[in-house]
Amino acid sequence: MAFLEPAAVPPQSWRAGLVPNSARLVVKGVEVGTAVPWHDEMRLHVSVAGECPAEVLALRESMSTGRQQLAIAAHETFVGMWSIDEISTNVATSVSTAMSTFVCYVPRYEGVAFSPLQFDIDFDFEDSPNPTIVPRGSPPSLEPSVRIAPTLHFFARTTLMMIDQVDTVLQNFRADALVELRLRGLASYPNEAHVTQLLGQYAMRPGMINFLNVSEYQMDPERWQA
């Protein structure tokens, strides 16, 4: 069986460089640095020069579920994918330039200090349906920069291993099925822990994927992740 191709999605091509020293952790309006335990009101603030494009704001408003993701590349501390909480823009005046600030949720971490992610983001994903993670130490851009990450696109394939007990009256049947969900272009190297961490930023986990309209399971579904 062939993979089902998703509908074409226009790339989020906007990209902007970070304002130097603008990336910071903030709790209740106070900058706290990185040597602090996680707090549920902790947010990452990052600023970029210029006004946030209307297309980016419109995309955010059109999302009925999930959170828009901000990808940060080549930053020594806050590289990775971040769920956006708020976007604010200060327009240019006679004494100041325009600036946009992204306020992002900070994933829970253990210990007494923030722990940076172990992967970077390749920003050249116009030709890929998904963002691509790359090892840290090989930054895909020369200067820290941000862009809006695309939503994840799965390619699905279902194989029916066996089918029997077809009931034409009740319109049901029993089957053994293998379902594969693939995220093409998600990583340039094999590291399951990094991929799992990235999926967590999209609030995804293997157990949340299930079949619809199943009247009964003969056994609990087996799940693998690779």
Secondary structure in CASP SS format (residue, H / E / C, confidence):
PFRMAT SS
TARGET T0000
AUTHOR 0000-0000-0000
METHOD secondary structure of the structure
MODEL  1
M C 1.00
A C 1.00
F C 1.00
L C 1.00
E C 1.00
P C 1.00
A C 1.00
A C 1.00
V C 1.00
P C 1.00
P C 1.00
Q C 1.00
S C 1.00
W C 1.00
R E 1.00
A E 1.00
G E 1.00
L E 1.00
V C 1.00
P C 1.00
N C 1.00
S C 1.00
A C 1.00
R E 1.00
L E 1.00
V E 1.00
V E 1.00
K C 1.00
G C 1.00
V E 1.00
E E 1.00
V C 1.00
G C 1.00
T C 1.00
A C 1.00
V C 1.00
P C 1.00
W C 1.00
H C 1.00
D C 1.00
E C 1.00
M E 1.00
R E 1.00
L E 1.00
H E 1.00
V E 1.00
S E 1.00
V E 1.00
A E 1.00
G C 1.00
E C 1.00
C C 1.00
P C 1.00
A H 1.00
E H 1.00
V H 1.00
L H 1.00
A H 1.00
L H 1.00
R H 1.00
E H 1.00
S H 1.00
M C 1.00
S C 1.00
T C 1.00
G C 1.00
R C 1.00
Q C 1.00
Q E 1.00
L E 1.00
A E 1.00
I E 1.00
A E 1.00
A C 1.00
H C 1.00
E C 1.00
T C 1.00
F C 1.00
V C 1.00
G E 1.00
M E 1.00
W E 1.00
S E 1.00
I E 1.00
D E 1.00
E E 1.00
I E 1.00
S E 1.00
T E 1.00
N E 1.00
V C 1.00
A C 1.00
T C 1.00
S C 1.00
V C 1.00
S C 1.00
T C 1.00
A C 1.00
M E 1.00
S E 1.00
T E 1.00
F E 1.00
V E 1.00
C E 1.00
Y E 1.00
V C 1.00
P C 1.00
R C 1.00
Y C 1.00
E C 1.00
G C 1.00
V C 1.00
A C 1.00
F C 1.00
S C 1.00
P C 1.00
L C 1.00
Q C 1.00
F E 1.00
D E 1.00
I E 1.00
D E 1.00
F C 1.00
D C 1.00
F C 1.00
E C 1.00
D C 1.00
S C 1.00
P C 1.00
N C 1.00
P C 1.00
T E 1.00
I E 1.00
V E 1.00
P E 1.00
R C 1.00
G C 1.00
S C 1.00
P C 1.00
P C 1.00
S C 1.00
L C 1.00
E C 1.00
P C 1.00
S E 1.00
V E 1.00
R E 1.00
I E 1.00
A C 1.00
P C 1.00
T C 1.00
L C 1.00
H C 1.00
F C 1.00
F E 1.00
A E 1.00
R E 1.00
T E 1.00
T E 1.00
L E 1.00
M E 1.00
M E 1.00
I E 1.00
D E 1.00
Q E 1.00
V E 1.00
D E 1.00
T C 1.00
V C 1.00
L C 1.00
Q C 1.00
N E 1.00
F E 1.00
R E 1.00
A E 1.00
D E 1.00
A E 1.00
L E 1.00
V E 1.00
E E 1.00
L E 1.00
R E 1.00
L C 1.00
R C 1.00
G C 1.00
L C 1.00
A E 1.00
S C 1.00
Y C 1.00
P C 1.00
N C 1.00
E H 1.00
A H 1.00
H H 1.00
V H 1.00
T H 1.00
Q H 1.00
L H 1.00
L H 1.00
G H 1.00
Q H 1.00
Y C 1.00
A C 1.00
M C 1.00
R C 1.00
P H 1.00
G H 1.00
M H 1.00
I C 1.00
N C 1.00
F C 1.00
L C 1.00
N C 1.00
V C 1.00
S C 1.00
E C 1.00
Y C 1.00
Q C 1.00
M C 1.00
D C 1.00
P C 1.00
E C 1.00
R C 1.00
W C 1.00
Q C 1.00
A C 1.00
END
